[in-house]
Amino acid sequence: MNDWLLDAFSQAKAITNRASTTYALAFRFFPSDIRDAGYAMYAFFRTADDIVDVGKGNLDDIRRFRDSWEKALEGDRAIPLLAGAAYVFKKYSIPVTLTDEFFRAMEMDAVGHCYETFSDLEVYMNGAAGTVGEVMAHVIGFSSSEALVSSRQLGVAAQLTNILRDVREDYDMYGRVYIPTETLDQFAVTPADIADCRMSPAMRNLIRDLLERNRLIYSHAEVGLRGLSERGQLGVRLMARSSREILRAIERNNFNVFESRATIPTWTRVRLLSSAAVSAVLGQPSF
């Protein structure tokens, strides 16, 4: 492996380990080639997302990052992280149009886009996370088109889980409300309720409703994920179960997304790993 690529993967691994316990753990159970590519992909998408968040709405910053990405695809190695990601895209013949969709979602974040309907939110979630799931399906390998669809659904499910977990943080830090207007209206909840961290019975019912909808998306993803390569099954199962476990943590908090941030204890991660390993060996459902 070339020195520049080793450097790129090393930087990507450091970013992953620093930013996500879940993904850092799951990637350890991929074969080395998938693991390195996974680091590169996570670091690429996470860095773009961080640019939007740290910049707090600076549209120019994410567009400059996108310009640098396009140069990397043309062979520019000035930014190792992007050079490594471009290498992965070419090695696994990943459609570059997926990053076009992803960057459109990042621009929605940068301008503080509001979502009228759940369908509108799904467009954002597909761009921000469904694309990432589909990219990873190309890296892991797949035997059916259903696996691509399900990988995208898993990304969307994980994104909605993050939205539910981070209702307070998204508003406090970035002034964002991802919950669609129609959903707020349905449960007689207002953006002011979110701003004031008002955990009313109506808010609790709203979170419960979205949580159940979230579980359905995970369930729909289940069957098609079996079409992913066996080499990546354990890592995918662990990521999926870890993400879904956050929903259980929200339930344990009585759906109060304001009082404390839902987290997964270390002992639970160990249990999830053991469960994922057994189901991977037995060929049982991913969730």
N, C-alpha and C positions, 0 to 999 in steps of 0.2 A: 504494500500500500504506500502511495506517495506521501512525502512528509506533509504537504499542504492538506491532504485529506485526513491524515492522522490528527493534525492540529484542529481541523474543522470538527471532527467527531469528538475530540477531547473537550473542546469548548461546549459543544452541544450536550455532552454528558454532564458537564458541570452545571449548566443551566437547568437541565432536567432534575438533577439531584437537589439543587437549591430550591426549585420552584414547586415540585410535586412529589410528595411521598408516594402517592398511589402509582403514578406512572414509573417513577424510578424503581419501585419494587417490581412491578409487572414486567418491565423491560428485562430484568435479570433472568426471566424465565423464557426469553426468546433465544433462538440460536444466535450466534455472534453477528452474522450478517444482518439479520432482521433487527437485532438489538441496536447496532450502530446506526442503521437507517432510521429506527424509531427515535433515537436520541436526536438525530438531525431534523426530523420532521417536527418533533415536539418543540425543540428550541426555535425553529423557524416560526412556527405559528404562535408560540408563546411570546417571542420577542415582538412580533407585530402587534399582538394584543396589548403588551405592556407599553408600547409606544403610544397607543391610543389612550390608555389609562393614565400613564404618567404625564402625557401631554395635556390631559384633561380637555380633549376636544380640538387639538391642533390638527386640522385636516392636512396641512402642508407636510407635517412630519411623516404621516403614514403614506402620503403620496411619494415622498422622497425615498422611503423604504421600498416602496413598490418599484420605483425607477431603478434602484440598486439591484433588486431582485431580477428585473428584466435584463440588466447587464450581466448578472451572474449566469443566467440561462444562455447568454451569448458567449460565455467563457471567461468573464472577468473574475479574478480571484482576489480582488482587493479586500473583500470582507469574507474571511474564512467561513463563518457560519452560513452565509448565503451560497458560497461556492460548494460547500458540502451538501446543502439542500438541493442545489441544482444537479449535482452528481447523482443523488438519489432519484430525482425525477427522471433523469435520462436512463439510469440503469434499469429502473423498473417500468419504464414507458408509461409514466403517470401523466394523464392529460393536464396540460398547463392551464386549461380553462377552469380547473378546480380552484386555482389560486385567484383567477379573475373573480370568481364568485365569492371567495373568501375576502378579498380586499373590498368588494362592494359592501359586505357586512361590516367590516372595520370602519368604513366611511360612515355608515349609519350610526355606529357608536360615536364617532368623532363629532357628529353634528347633533347628537342627542335625539335621535329619532324616536318618535312615539308610535305605538302600535294600536290600531283601532280594533282589530279582531285577532283571534288566535291564529287564523290563517296568515295574517300579516306577520305575526311573531314567528311562525314556522318558517317563513321566507328568510328571516334573519338567522334563526337557529340552524337552518340548512347551510347557510353561507358561512356562519361562524364556526360550526362544529360538525355538521353533516359532511362537509367537504373533507375535514380531517379524518373522519371515519373511513371515507371512501379512499383517501390517499393511503391509509394504513392497510386497507384490504389489498391494494396493489402491491404493497411491500411484502405482506405476509403471503400472498398468493391465494387464489380462489378458483373454484371449479364451476361456478354458476353465477348468472347475473343476479340471482336472488341474494347471493352473498354480498354483492356491492350495495344493493338496496338496503339490506339489513345492517351493514356496517355504517351506512349513512344514518339509518334510524337510531342506531346505538349512540352515534355522535350527538344527534338531536336530543335524545333522552338524557344524556349526560349534561348537555347544555341547560336543559330545563331544570334539572336537579340543581345545578349551580345557581340558576336564577332564583329558585326557591330558597336555597340556603343563604344567598347573599342579598336578600331584599333590602335589609337595612344598610349594609355596606355599599351597595350600588347607589343608593340615594344619598347617604351621608358623604361619600367620597367623590361621586361623579354626577350627582343630581339626576340619576337615571331611574326610570320606572319602566321595567320590562313587562309588567303585567298589563295585558290589553285593556283598553278602555271599556270594551263591552263586558269583560269579566268583572272589572271594578263596579260597573253599573249594575250588573246582575246581582252582586252581593251587597250593593249599597255601601261600597267602600270608596273613599276618595284618595287622591294623591296626598292630601293633607294628613290623612290617617297614617300613611306611610311615613311622611315627614316627621310626624309627632310620635311615631312608634306606638300607635294606639292598637293594642291587641284586643280588639272587641270580639264578641261572638261572631259578628259578620266576617271579620278578617280571618278568624280561625276557620270558618266554613269555607272561605275562599281558598286558603292554603290547602285545606283537606281536599277540595275538589280538584285543584291543579295537581296535587300529589297523586291522586288516583288516575288522573289523565296521564301523568308521567309514567306510572306503572304500566299502563296499557301500551305505551310506546316501547318500553323495554320488552314487554311480552311479544309485541309484533316483530321485534328484531330477532327474537330467539331462534326461530326455525332456520332462517337463512344463514345465520352465522355458522351453522354446521358445514356450510360450503367453503369455509376458509380452510387453508392448508392446516393439516394436523400439526405442523411445526410451530404454528402460532396459536394453537387453541388454548393452551394453558395461560399464556399471557393475556389473551383477550378475555377469557373467562374471569380472570382475577380482576382486570380493569372493570369489567361489567358489574361484577358482584360488589366491588368496592364502591363504585359510583351509586349503585342501587341501595347500598347500606346507609348512605347519607339520608335517604328517605325515611328509613327506620329511625334514624337519630332524630329527625324532625318530628316524627310521631312521638318518640319518647319525651320530647320537649313540649308535648301537647300542642303541636303545630305553632308554637310561639317562635317566630323567626326574628324577633326583636331582642329577646332577653339574652340569648346565647347562640353562638354559631355552631351548627351541627358538625360534629367531628367524629372520626372513627378511632377508638382506642387501639393501642398496639395489640392487645390480646384478641381483639376482633379481627384485625388484619391477619393474624396467624390462623385463626379459624377459617377465614375466607380463603386463604391460600390452601389449607388442607382440603377444604370442600371442593375448590376448583380443581385441585390435582386429582382427587378421586373421580369427579365427574368427567374429567378429560380422559382418564384411563378407561372408564366404563362407557364413554360415549353418551352420557346423559345430557339433558338440556343445559344450556349455558347458565341459566339463572336458577 
